[in-house]
Amino acid sequence: MIKRILTSAALFAAMIQGASALPADSCAVPANAPVATAPTFTLPSWFPKVEGTIRTNYEIDTDDGASRFRVRNARISFSGTVVSDFQYKAEVDLCDEGKIKMLDAFVRYAPTTIPVTATVGQMRVPFTIDAHRAPHQMFFANRSFLAKFGGNVRDVGFAGQYTLRANVPLTLQAGIFNGSGLTNQKDYWTKTFNFSFKATALISKVLTLEASCQKSRPEDISIMMWDGGIAYDDGLWHVEGEYLRKNYCHDAFSGVNLVNSFISRRFPLRHKLTSISASGRYDYMDGHSDGIKNDEGLLTLTQPQRQRMTLGSSLTFGTQRYVELRLNYEKYFYHHDAVIPVSDHDKFVVEVMCRF
């Protein structure tokens, strides 16, 4: 009797175990069946890389208490490779001081086998250190005098670059340009191209030495500029000094000296707030002419001589895509009889910069 009961229990247990191994319904997939995966999607190699920068700020004139909000930049760029070794870039600023401006529009030959590039189209003219910084790379809310009135030039032309790969890498850049810019080339012809040359050496990956020259011609008087700079950057400290000399052909206007120097210290953090930095800058500019003649055919003073001290701090949120809060105080120094431009008084600036 006991033997029959044990045999019956064993048979019942076997039935239960076999039933649990079956799927719950006819649509279920057995445990050992391969699991279907969604197909992966890869963008084509020619698909453009999209990047952008938005800068908006609030400024208060500490001399008379007037203030303003403004959008300083709303840039977007498209870049990529259509066929091997050929790159392209198009960049437009939807609000560059309130105007829509085409910035970059070029095709670049950049072979992978040799350290040479050739670029044709509109681009930033290779000249200076500070003027070559994009808005998202700036250390301060407002550009230096040297970058604003000296080397901030984009033009249509041809430029080449060669990098000497040695213990001290040396990059040589040179180009010739119309002098017209992208928006004034329909009926523009010239017999005197503008040109520029720039040499940059990188020592021990932290010290940059730069020397460059540029010839421009805003109207019919040529301007020759010479620039030299040095910068140290170890990822935490950044120290930089740069000098530019601007000479007007036939002594049409007195030569202009421009100086930019600053120091910045970055403090990394391991939070959503990724870093905090503190910066100080001194820059100087002689009385300056933009190179455009008045009604009497003479060059006149368009910007008075000035000095400036800037103290600033930046709070950075994020890494590759990031938002930066910039806080700056600018103190200007003029001659007592100078006519001061309306936007160049002592001011406090709060700026938000978004890079994506």
C-alpha beads as a LAMMPS data file, in Angstrom:
LAMMPS data file: protein, C-alpha beads

356 atoms
355 bonds

1 atom types
1 bond types

-500.0 500.0 xlo xhi
-500.0 500.0 ylo yhi
-500.0 500.0 zlo zhi

Masses

1 110.0

Atoms # bond

1 1 1 0.000 0.000 0.000
2 1 1 2.777 2.406 0.958
3 1 1 4.662 1.413 -2.200
4 1 1 1.649 2.343 -4.363
5 1 1 1.294 5.725 -2.632
6 1 1 4.999 6.591 -3.190
7 1 1 4.784 5.517 -6.848
8 1 1 1.703 7.688 -7.440
9 1 1 3.384 10.734 -5.775
10 1 1 6.455 10.311 -7.985
11 1 1 4.327 10.178 -11.149
12 1 1 2.376 13.315 -10.089
13 1 1 5.603 15.252 -9.399
14 1 1 6.978 14.305 -12.816
15 1 1 3.797 15.582 -14.482
16 1 1 4.072 18.927 -12.621
17 1 1 7.731 19.345 -13.612
18 1 1 7.006 18.587 -17.262
19 1 1 4.124 21.055 -17.366
20 1 1 6.286 23.870 -15.932
21 1 1 8.779 23.408 -18.768
22 1 1 6.119 24.125 -21.404
23 1 1 5.295 27.669 -22.559
24 1 1 2.329 29.335 -20.867
25 1 1 0.548 29.587 -24.229
26 1 1 1.116 28.745 -27.878
27 1 1 2.598 32.222 -28.595
28 1 1 5.325 32.070 -25.982
29 1 1 8.966 31.657 -27.020
30 1 1 10.940 28.823 -25.449
31 1 1 13.652 29.964 -23.060
32 1 1 16.457 28.639 -25.257
33 1 1 15.171 30.330 -28.437
34 1 1 17.283 33.281 -29.795
35 1 1 15.905 36.709 -28.878
36 1 1 15.171 39.005 -31.834
37 1 1 17.039 42.347 -31.736
38 1 1 16.027 45.618 -33.340
39 1 1 18.076 46.526 -36.421
40 1 1 20.799 49.115 -35.758
41 1 1 20.795 52.401 -37.691
42 1 1 24.024 54.117 -38.712
43 1 1 24.154 57.602 -40.190
44 1 1 25.800 57.794 -43.629
45 1 1 29.362 59.115 -43.724
46 1 1 28.284 62.272 -45.569
47 1 1 25.681 63.206 -42.948
48 1 1 26.589 66.640 -41.504
49 1 1 27.753 67.230 -37.959
50 1 1 25.612 69.976 -36.445
51 1 1 27.027 72.325 -33.811
52 1 1 25.859 75.615 -32.393
53 1 1 26.472 78.394 -29.895
54 1 1 23.988 80.729 -28.249
55 1 1 25.196 83.653 -26.136
56 1 1 22.810 85.959 -24.345
57 1 1 23.648 88.454 -21.629
58 1 1 22.621 91.295 -19.357
59 1 1 24.835 94.383 -19.047
60 1 1 24.580 97.318 -16.671
61 1 1 26.540 100.540 -17.187
62 1 1 27.892 101.296 -13.725
63 1 1 28.566 104.938 -14.686
64 1 1 24.945 106.008 -15.255
65 1 1 22.895 102.941 -14.300
66 1 1 21.530 102.172 -17.791
67 1 1 21.253 98.490 -18.668
68 1 1 20.162 96.121 -21.422
69 1 1 19.498 92.512 -22.365
70 1 1 20.828 91.243 -25.682
71 1 1 21.491 88.137 -27.752
72 1 1 25.120 88.305 -28.778
73 1 1 25.359 85.143 -30.904
74 1 1 23.057 82.493 -32.318
75 1 1 25.447 80.415 -34.424
76 1 1 24.842 77.113 -36.134
77 1 1 27.249 75.157 -38.318
78 1 1 27.147 72.111 -40.562
79 1 1 30.338 70.206 -41.338
80 1 1 31.283 66.811 -42.655
81 1 1 32.954 64.720 -45.355
82 1 1 31.265 63.979 -48.687
83 1 1 34.058 61.894 -50.216
84 1 1 37.335 60.719 -48.730
85 1 1 39.770 63.538 -47.853
86 1 1 37.322 66.338 -48.753
87 1 1 35.576 68.241 -45.973
88 1 1 33.021 71.030 -45.939
89 1 1 31.689 73.552 -43.449
90 1 1 28.912 76.137 -43.500
91 1 1 28.319 78.373 -40.486
92 1 1 25.841 81.214 -40.082
93 1 1 25.172 83.541 -37.149
94 1 1 21.503 84.456 -36.903
95 1 1 22.285 87.283 -34.475
96 1 1 25.779 88.771 -34.735
97 1 1 25.241 92.160 -33.058
98 1 1 21.645 92.018 -34.257
99 1 1 22.444 91.012 -37.860
100 1 1 22.381 87.753 -39.797
101 1 1 25.896 86.991 -41.058
102 1 1 27.349 84.156 -43.102
103 1 1 30.585 83.220 -41.353
104 1 1 32.141 80.097 -42.884
105 1 1 31.437 78.559 -46.271
106 1 1 34.350 76.469 -47.509
107 1 1 35.575 73.166 -48.919
108 1 1 38.802 71.723 -47.527
109 1 1 41.130 69.091 -48.918
110 1 1 42.622 67.268 -45.922
111 1 1 44.417 64.044 -46.930
112 1 1 45.107 61.540 -44.188
113 1 1 48.500 60.526 -45.565
114 1 1 50.273 63.916 -45.459
115 1 1 50.000 66.810 -42.935
116 1 1 48.732 69.342 -45.490
117 1 1 45.349 71.003 -45.984
118 1 1 44.024 73.330 -48.681
119 1 1 40.874 75.404 -48.116
120 1 1 38.850 77.489 -50.566
121 1 1 35.837 79.654 -49.739
122 1 1 35.074 82.030 -46.883
123 1 1 36.954 81.362 -43.657
124 1 1 38.592 83.104 -40.721
125 1 1 41.859 84.633 -41.902
126 1 1 44.793 82.921 -40.078
127 1 1 46.080 85.667 -37.769
128 1 1 46.674 86.156 -33.995
129 1 1 45.785 83.868 -31.075
130 1 1 42.844 85.597 -29.403
131 1 1 40.966 86.552 -32.582
132 1 1 40.842 82.905 -33.629
133 1 1 38.745 81.875 -30.639
134 1 1 35.132 81.016 -31.304
135 1 1 32.551 82.464 -28.855
136 1 1 32.328 79.195 -26.896
137 1 1 36.123 79.197 -26.402
138 1 1 36.365 82.709 -24.960
139 1 1 37.522 83.282 -21.393
140 1 1 35.555 86.544 -21.004
141 1 1 32.123 87.782 -22.048
142 1 1 33.563 90.480 -24.350
143 1 1 36.459 90.137 -26.759
144 1 1 39.800 91.846 -26.246
145 1 1 40.546 95.074 -28.142
146 1 1 43.163 93.123 -30.095
147 1 1 40.618 90.555 -31.264
148 1 1 37.860 93.076 -31.964
149 1 1 39.822 95.797 -33.771
150 1 1 42.905 93.917 -34.943
151 1 1 42.502 90.369 -36.150
152 1 1 38.797 89.593 -36.354
153 1 1 38.559 89.048 -40.129
154 1 1 36.731 86.552 -42.322
155 1 1 37.188 86.711 -46.066
156 1 1 36.837 84.770 -49.318
157 1 1 40.004 83.222 -50.701
158 1 1 42.428 80.323 -50.587
159 1 1 44.489 79.127 -47.601
160 1 1 46.968 76.329 -47.095
161 1 1 48.355 74.691 -43.973
162 1 1 51.377 72.478 -43.335
163 1 1 52.220 70.842 -40.010
164 1 1 55.805 69.823 -39.340
165 1 1 55.629 66.783 -37.070
166 1 1 58.751 66.988 -34.916
167 1 1 59.689 67.196 -31.241
168 1 1 58.322 70.733 -31.407
169 1 1 55.309 70.608 -33.801
170 1 1 55.216 73.637 -36.083
171 1 1 52.109 74.658 -38.027
172 1 1 52.450 77.049 -40.961
173 1 1 49.389 78.740 -42.470
174 1 1 49.156 81.183 -45.372
175 1 1 46.384 82.548 -47.555
176 1 1 45.308 85.119 -50.130
177 1 1 41.916 86.813 -49.961
178 1 1 39.705 89.189 -51.924
179 1 1 39.152 91.731 -49.187
180 1 1 35.459 91.787 -50.076
181 1 1 33.884 89.296 -47.683
182 1 1 31.133 86.912 -48.697
183 1 1 28.359 89.484 -49.124
184 1 1 30.231 91.890 -51.411
185 1 1 31.681 89.676 -54.146
186 1 1 29.154 89.847 -57.007
187 1 1 30.870 92.696 -58.896
188 1 1 34.081 92.762 -56.888
189 1 1 37.365 92.581 -58.822
190 1 1 40.810 93.431 -57.497
191 1 1 44.453 93.704 -58.525
192 1 1 45.727 93.761 -54.933
193 1 1 44.776 90.665 -52.949
194 1 1 44.998 90.681 -49.175
195 1 1 47.225 88.055 -47.598
196 1 1 48.171 86.571 -44.243
197 1 1 50.802 84.249 -42.790
198 1 1 50.859 82.527 -39.402
199 1 1 53.351 80.236 -37.660
200 1 1 52.459 78.371 -34.473
201 1 1 54.799 76.189 -32.398
202 1 1 53.677 73.916 -29.550
203 1 1 56.315 73.145 -26.918
204 1 1 55.807 70.211 -24.519
205 1 1 52.058 70.322 -25.266
206 1 1 51.556 73.272 -22.882
207 1 1 53.376 76.286 -24.372
208 1 1 52.230 77.938 -27.607
209 1 1 54.350 80.458 -29.530
210 1 1 52.701 82.403 -32.361
211 1 1 53.876 84.920 -34.956
212 1 1 51.716 86.223 -37.795
213 1 1 51.206 89.047 -40.248
214 1 1 48.252 90.257 -42.282
215 1 1 47.683 92.811 -45.016
216 1 1 44.180 94.265 -45.345
217 1 1 42.645 97.000 -47.474
218 1 1 39.286 98.243 -46.130
219 1 1 39.081 100.890 -48.878
220 1 1 42.060 102.121 -50.927
221 1 1 44.639 102.421 -48.140
222 1 1 46.522 99.256 -47.252
223 1 1 47.046 98.286 -43.610
224 1 1 49.850 95.986 -42.495
225 1 1 49.567 94.195 -39.152
226 1 1 52.198 92.229 -37.231
227 1 1 51.406 90.017 -34.256
228 1 1 53.290 87.921 -31.723
229 1 1 51.965 85.951 -28.793
230 1 1 52.732 83.335 -26.151
231 1 1 50.306 81.164 -24.188
232 1 1 50.729 78.558 -21.432
233 1 1 47.932 76.054 -20.761
234 1 1 48.206 72.920 -18.597
235 1 1 44.473 72.299 -18.324
236 1 1 44.140 74.208 -15.063
237 1 1 46.195 77.387 -15.534
238 1 1 46.050 79.520 -18.668
239 1 1 48.442 82.479 -19.018
240 1 1 48.596 84.480 -22.237
241 1 1 50.200 87.616 -23.645
242 1 1 49.899 89.055 -27.151
243 1 1 51.056 92.205 -28.970
244 1 1 49.827 93.570 -32.311
245 1 1 51.194 96.470 -34.358
246 1 1 48.996 98.065 -37.012
247 1 1 50.629 100.300 -39.666
248 1 1 48.761 102.371 -42.267
249 1 1 50.307 102.760 -45.741
250 1 1 51.860 106.150 -46.643
251 1 1 51.479 107.275 -43.006
252 1 1 47.785 107.858 -43.612
253 1 1 47.243 107.398 -39.860
254 1 1 49.502 106.922 -36.871
255 1 1 50.515 103.345 -36.093
256 1 1 48.383 101.548 -33.530
257 1 1 49.651 99.334 -30.688
258 1 1 47.334 96.730 -29.162
259 1 1 48.108 94.545 -26.148
260 1 1 46.148 91.677 -24.627
261 1 1 47.211 89.786 -21.489
262 1 1 45.282 87.611 -19.061
263 1 1 45.474 84.782 -16.558
264 1 1 42.830 82.191 -15.737
265 1 1 42.616 79.344 -13.203
266 1 1 40.112 76.488 -13.582
267 1 1 38.896 74.431 -10.622
268 1 1 37.411 71.067 -11.757
269 1 1 34.409 69.602 -9.916
270 1 1 32.698 66.197 -10.047
271 1 1 29.110 67.310 -10.168
272 1 1 26.643 68.706 -12.682
273 1 1 28.659 71.886 -12.118
274 1 1 31.844 70.579 -13.747
275 1 1 34.184 73.509 -13.104
276 1 1 34.577 77.048 -11.755
277 1 1 37.195 79.461 -13.066
278 1 1 38.565 82.838 -12.007
279 1 1 40.178 85.178 -14.568
280 1 1 41.796 88.589 -14.833
281 1 1 42.692 90.558 -17.960
282 1 1 44.504 93.752 -18.942
283 1 1 44.247 95.046 -22.512
284 1 1 45.258 98.285 -24.231
285 1 1 44.716 100.027 -27.569
286 1 1 46.053 103.247 -29.085
287 1 1 43.735 105.631 -30.908
288 1 1 42.449 103.637 -33.882
289 1 1 41.095 104.200 -37.412
290 1 1 38.960 101.646 -39.245
291 1 1 40.682 102.544 -42.550
292 1 1 37.652 104.249 -44.146
293 1 1 38.203 107.810 -45.421
294 1 1 35.998 110.740 -44.468
295 1 1 34.490 113.220 -46.964
296 1 1 37.845 115.004 -47.194
297 1 1 39.685 111.809 -48.166
298 1 1 41.434 111.429 -44.814
299 1 1 41.519 108.726 -42.192
300 1 1 40.111 109.847 -38.858
301 1 1 39.984 108.516 -35.313
302 1 1 37.146 106.009 -34.967
303 1 1 38.059 104.551 -31.538
304 1 1 39.822 106.527 -28.789
305 1 1 42.864 105.318 -26.896
306 1 1 41.880 103.155 -23.926
307 1 1 42.935 100.675 -21.285
308 1 1 40.768 98.121 -19.519
309 1 1 40.903 95.845 -16.503
310 1 1 38.512 92.875 -16.486
311 1 1 37.780 90.571 -13.573
312 1 1 35.656 87.510 -14.216
313 1 1 34.422 84.134 -13.108
314 1 1 32.813 81.311 -15.080
315 1 1 30.651 78.405 -13.939
316 1 1 30.528 75.488 -16.390
317 1 1 27.792 72.848 -16.472
318 1 1 28.501 69.779 -18.632
319 1 1 31.457 68.697 -20.738
320 1 1 31.181 68.157 -24.513
321 1 1 27.779 69.862 -24.609
322 1 1 27.778 72.495 -21.931
323 1 1 26.368 75.709 -20.533
324 1 1 28.624 78.407 -19.108
325 1 1 27.627 81.274 -16.828
326 1 1 30.097 84.163 -17.176
327 1 1 30.282 87.018 -14.654
328 1 1 32.529 89.974 -15.620
329 1 1 33.321 93.459 -14.384
330 1 1 35.082 95.799 -16.843
331 1 1 36.857 98.986 -15.775
332 1 1 37.899 101.382 -18.595
333 1 1 40.538 104.126 -18.544
334 1 1 40.467 107.000 -21.072
335 1 1 42.110 110.384 -21.532
336 1 1 40.053 113.092 -19.883
337 1 1 39.025 114.576 -23.244
338 1 1 38.140 111.290 -24.987
339 1 1 34.770 110.851 -26.684
340 1 1 33.674 107.540 -25.176
341 1 1 31.543 105.166 -27.308
342 1 1 28.149 104.515 -25.762
343 1 1 28.813 100.804 -25.153
344 1 1 32.351 101.152 -23.800
345 1 1 31.793 102.481 -20.286
346 1 1 32.499 100.627 -17.044
347 1 1 30.056 97.737 -16.874
348 1 1 28.987 94.560 -15.142
349 1 1 28.106 91.648 -17.457
350 1 1 26.169 88.460 -16.749
351 1 1 26.278 86.091 -19.726
352 1 1 24.890 82.634 -20.444
353 1 1 26.657 80.678 -23.182
354 1 1 25.230 77.393 -24.481
355 1 1 27.325 75.089 -26.669
356 1 1 25.702 72.108 -28.391

Bonds

1 1 1 2
2 1 2 3
3 1 3 4
4 1 4 5
5 1 5 6
6 1 6 7
7 1 7 8
8 1 8 9
9 1 9 10
10 1 10 11
11 1 11 12
12 1 12 13
13 1 13 14
14 1 14 15
15 1 15 16
16 1 16 17
17 1 17 18
18 1 18 19
19 1 19 20
20 1 20 21
21 1 21 22
22 1 22 23
23 1 23 24
24 1 24 25
25 1 25 26
26 1 26 27
27 1 27 28
28 1 28 29
29 1 29 30
30 1 30 31
31 1 31 32
32 1 32 33
33 1 33 34
34 1 34 35
35 1 35 36
36 1 36 37
37 1 37 38
38 1 38 39
39 1 39 40
40 1 40 41
41 1 41 42
42 1 42 43
43 1 43 44
44 1 44 45
45 1 45 46
46 1 46 47
47 1 47 48
48 1 48 49
49 1 49 50
50 1 50 51
51 1 51 52
52 1 52 53
53 1 53 54
54 1 54 55
55 1 55 56
56 1 56 57
57 1 57 58
58 1 58 59
59 1 59 60
60 1 60 61
61 1 61 62
62 1 62 63
63 1 63 64
64 1 64 65
65 1 65 66
66 1 66 67
67 1 67 68
68 1 68 69
69 1 69 70
70 1 70 71
71 1 71 72
72 1 72 73
73 1 73 74
74 1 74 75
75 1 75 76
76 1 76 77
77 1 77 78
78 1 78 79
79 1 79 80
80 1 80 81
81 1 81 82
82 1 82 83
83 1 83 84
84 1 84 85
85 1 85 86
86 1 86 87
87 1 87 88
88 1 88 89
89 1 89 90
90 1 90 91
91 1 91 92
92 1 92 93
93 1 93 94
94 1 94 95
95 1 95 96
96 1 96 97
97 1 97 98
98 1 98 99
99 1 99 100
100 1 100 101
101 1 101 102
102 1 102 103
103 1 103 104
104 1 104 105
105 1 105 106
106 1 106 107
107 1 107 108
108 1 108 109
109 1 109 110
110 1 110 111
111 1 111 112
112 1 112 113
113 1 113 114
114 1 114 115
115 1 115 116
116 1 116 117
117 1 117 118
118 1 118 119
119 1 119 120
120 1 120 121
121 1 121 122
122 1 122 123
123 1 123 124
124 1 124 125
125 1 125 126
126 1 126 127
127 1 127 128
128 1 128 129
129 1 129 130
130 1 130 131
131 1 131 132
132 1 132 133
133 1 133 134
134 1 134 135
135 1 135 136
136 1 136 137
137 1 137 138
138 1 138 139
139 1 139 140
140 1 140 141
141 1 141 142
142 1 142 143
143 1 143 144
144 1 144 145
145 1 145 146
146 1 146 147
147 1 147 148
148 1 148 149
149 1 149 150
150 1 150 151
151 1 151 152
152 1 152 153
153 1 153 154
154 1 154 155
155 1 155 156
156 1 156 157
157 1 157 158
158 1 158 159
159 1 159 160
160 1 160 161
161 1 161 162
162 1 162 163
163 1 163 164
164 1 164 165
165 1 165 166
166 1 166 167
167 1 167 168
168 1 168 169
169 1 169 170
170 1 170 171
171 1 171 172
172 1 172 173
173 1 173 174
174 1 174 175
175 1 175 176
176 1 176 177
177 1 177 178
178 1 178 179
179 1 179 180
180 1 180 181
181 1 181 182
182 1 182 183
183 1 183 184
184 1 184 185
185 1 185 186
186 1 186 187
187 1 187 188
188 1 188 189
189 1 189 190
190 1 190 191
191 1 191 192
192 1 192 193
193 1 193 194
194 1 194 195
195 1 195 196
196 1 196 197
197 1 197 198
198 1 198 199
199 1 199 200
200 1 200 201
201 1 201 202
202 1 202 203
203 1 203 204
204 1 204 205
205 1 205 206
206 1 206 207
207 1 207 208
208 1 208 209
209 1 209 210
210 1 210 211
211 1 211 212
212 1 212 213
213 1 213 214
214 1 214 215
215 1 215 216
216 1 216 217
217 1 217 218
218 1 218 219
219 1 219 220
220 1 220 221
221 1 221 222
222 1 222 223
223 1 223 224
224 1 224 225
225 1 225 226
226 1 226 227
227 1 227 228
228 1 228 229
229 1 229 230
230 1 230 231
231 1 231 232
232 1 232 233
233 1 233 234
234 1 234 235
235 1 235 236
236 1 236 237
237 1 237 238
238 1 238 239
239 1 239 240
240 1 240 241
241 1 241 242
242 1 242 243
243 1 243 244
244 1 244 245
245 1 245 246
246 1 246 247
247 1 247 248
248 1 248 249
249 1 249 250
250 1 250 251
251 1 251 252
252 1 252 253
253 1 253 254
254 1 254 255
255 1 255 256
256 1 256 257
257 1 257 258
258 1 258 259
259 1 259 260
260 1 260 261
261 1 261 262
262 1 262 263
263 1 263 264
264 1 264 265
265 1 265 266
266 1 266 267
267 1 267 268
268 1 268 269
269 1 269 270
270 1 270 271
271 1 271 272
272 1 272 273
273 1 273 274
274 1 274 275
275 1 275 276
276 1 276 277
277 1 277 278
278 1 278 279
279 1 279 280
280 1 280 281
281 1 281 282
282 1 282 283
283 1 283 284
284 1 284 285
285 1 285 286
286 1 286 287
287 1 287 288
288 1 288 289
289 1 289 290
290 1 290 291
291 1 291 292
292 1 292 293
293 1 293 294
294 1 294 295
295 1 295 296
296 1 296 297
297 1 297 298
298 1 298 299
299 1 299 300
300 1 300 301
301 1 301 302
302 1 302 303
303 1 303 304
304 1 304 305
305 1 305 306
306 1 306 307
307 1 307 308
308 1 308 309
309 1 309 310
310 1 310 311
311 1 311 312
312 1 312 313
313 1 313 314
314 1 314 315
315 1 315 316
316 1 316 317
317 1 317 318
318 1 318 319
319 1 319 320
320 1 320 321
321 1 321 322
322 1 322 323
323 1 323 324
324 1 324 325
325 1 325 326
326 1 326 327
327 1 327 328
328 1 328 329
329 1 329 330
330 1 330 331
331 1 331 332
332 1 332 333
333 1 333 334
334 1 334 335
335 1 335 336
336 1 336 337
337 1 337 338
338 1 338 339
339 1 339 340
340 1 340 341
341 1 341 342
342 1 342 343
343 1 343 344
344 1 344 345
345 1 345 346
346 1 346 347
347 1 347 348
348 1 348 349
349 1 349 350
350 1 350 351
351 1 351 352
352 1 352 353
353 1 353 354
354 1 354 355
355 1 355 356
